[in-house]
Amino acid sequence: MTAQDLPLKGVRVIDYSHFLAGPFMGRCLAAMGADVIKVERPKAGDAGRAHGYFKDGQSGYFLQQNMGKQGLCVDLRDKRGLDMMMKLIDTADVFIENYRPGALERLGLGYKALSAGNPRLIYCSVSAYGHTGPYADRPGFGLIAEAMSGALAQLGSPGEAPPLLRMPLADMYTGIHGVAAINAALVGRASSGRGQHIDLALYDCMVSMHDYAVQRYFLSGGTDLPKQTGSGQPDSTVYGVFPARDGNLVIAAQVDDAWRRLATLIGGNTLASDERFATPAARNAHYAEAMDIVRNWTLSQPSRDACLAALEAAGVPSAPVQTIEEVVKDPQIHARGMLVEQEHPVLGKVTLPNLPFRFSGCDTTVRTPAPLLGQDNRRIAGSLGLSAELVDAMVRDGVLYNEAAVQE
């Protein structure tokens, strides 16, 4: 496949964001063919560059979320730098930012100011609480939204502090919502001729993810609240994590057919016909007993793999609780192309997670690594019509900055 096949070919995105939600959004758009220009500040750049894991001074965190982009490092406090940024935005279709509401207005980079000069601009903001409401001015990260949303309160064992999710759910979920909203706005612009402001909040996105808890609260008149249940789900029996002799596995046998297959496997017709477990409501009413029966069976098997082989043969949905080493060696992951190798100018070959997009007419695997800080300064400046003399002066004065590894 060629770049011409990609669905966002010809769309220019200015990614003026940092850390995760915004950069992930830009990464996804780049994979779909957009021309994404990552704009950073001298000399530190995106704060994500200071976030591990590090090798030879390069951040794997930054590499993963900024692949496929061009790199511009410019000082917007200098008029020449700000003028260059404005010229760049005039050429753009999309502008992504994730600063606290109001911060960019002071630089003249708020939506109203930019849309006045470029009415077709789609401006996507990401913040902890959004641009409206009593919490709008509060700072926040993904963890804040996960805690506020009620998600953490449902995790862990009763009476214990909930564990961290250990994956950036709020940031990534908000980022992919941004991708969807930007693409919808691009479609809408085709008929209206105008862009618009997309206001995304980490908190909103986390609350929107509740598939059960919120509607359960309202339908019960506020009397039914989710509780910490450890490694099981008492409202969906049997559905949870079970120990084996050499690891853990999950079993999803909460529906009648799957339960009957599981019961027949571990207890024969006697268990399969036991009225205590005949229906979802009955299984929930005897949750502890059902979980104990299944747990005793998994622990009685020679190994986790033996459990899984028996469950698969019986047609019971199940899976191992895999380590990261098991994940990256999983043949399914390799068959789906979920790991991508890139050649980095400092690190050489690097392997990173791919994105899950699968289009029948194009390949969205990004082969170009994240840019070095200021990697494309001169090329971008030249494309905007800045003279060589002006660019040289901006470089000399530190308005345009690049790290030492950039080959000028």
Disulfide bonds with the S-S distance in Angstrom:
none
